[in-house]
Amino acid sequence: MAVQQDVAVRAIARVNLAAIERNVARMRRELRADGALCAVVKADGYGHGAVAAARAALAGGATWLAVVAAQEAAALRAARIHAPILVMGALSPHELDLALAADADVVAWDESFVAAVAARGGGSVHVKLDSGMGRLGTRDAAAATRVAEAAAATDGVFLAGAMTHFATADERGDAFFGEQLERFAAWAQPLRSAHPQIALHAANSAATLRDGAAHFDMVRLGVSIYGLDPFGEDPLARELEPALELSSYVAALKALAPGESAGYGRRFVAERATHTATLPIGYGDGVRRGLTNNADVLIGGRRLPLVGTVSMDNVTVDAGAPPAAACGDEAIMIGAQGDERITAEEVARRLETINYEVTCGLLARVPRVYHRDGEPT
Ligand SMILES: Cc1ncc(COP(=O)(O)O)c(C=O)c1O
């Protein structure tokens, strides 16, 4: 949804917190009534702003938050967010100090880490089985059980959870997802019989939508709560509402005669008389250079092609003749205007990447402006 240009800056990411709330509520409906939803707000809430996203997710029905870095947990606490936080990433000794000081749960996969938690005065740990992702966690189920038993037996350490992460949940039809699910269930269910307090969690957004058997006690949802589709398809088809809109405006309009060019390297040379509209947004804002001659922009409710090289601070758009744009017009890079929409998924396809990278790639120079369905917050 296009919100009126309310802040006079070159580029803005407007984030609809009501959409995040609704996405969380929509994903909750996939779960059993007693299933918990952990909102993943790492990487500054996938570019949306971690603190604002966390608050919106909690308002929408999340009861846990997850981040990857200890510093991210500390930032949430500094913003007076009191919900349980899981720090999912690997932690150096210094980062472990920081995570525990933020009263966050941490992830363990060897016994020395449990001892390190105890040595720092204790904390809550979730044991991670590497059921096939091949990154963090132990692959050895017996070793994972030993880590869990050590946590349960260590004074000051609370065994809070058992977890894994899927490698192919978003690749529908592949068999590996089912193999990981079986491996995790075979390890975690007996562990929970021995330790009934622990929460089992495995599913990301794709796994949650794909298979109820992967939900266990809690799901960890990132991309879907921002209204991005975990399968790279149209989010609206899964009733997910994109929360972020990226816009700029027409700062200059130039008449080009045939043979005249725009931008570095003259990668756009006019074949006919036309006009270029210059938008003051570029790769220094997170609009990737791979979109050179390879994107559309919405101006006046129409799709206009981005032409020429994306530079650090500007892009140019072919506005045609007579020009379909005027100086001061709002220009949408991601979002909707009139009947047209440009999704992060479309941008990702053009860049041969995933929607996650598109929103995470928005840089700090772009102010995030929060609203609820158009009402400033
Ligand atoms: C361990 C872990 N769990 C959950 C998630 C959330 O995944 P998604 O954004 O696909 O829902 C992530 C994100 O990559 C993750 O690393």
The ligand as an ORCA input file, in Angstrom:
! r2SCAN-3c Opt
* xyz 0 1
  C      17.755    -21.356     13.108
  C      16.693    -20.566     12.394
  N      15.399    -20.764     12.708
  C      14.408    -20.092     12.095
  C      14.684    -19.181     11.093
  C      13.534    -18.462     10.416
  O      13.443    -18.866      9.084
  P      12.373    -18.204      8.071
  O      12.785    -16.788      7.937
  O      12.576    -18.976      6.821
  O      11.035    -18.376      8.677
  C      16.006    -18.959     10.728
  C      16.306    -18.017      9.638
  O      17.057    -18.258      8.749
  C      17.045    -19.663     11.389
  O      18.334    -19.469     11.079
*
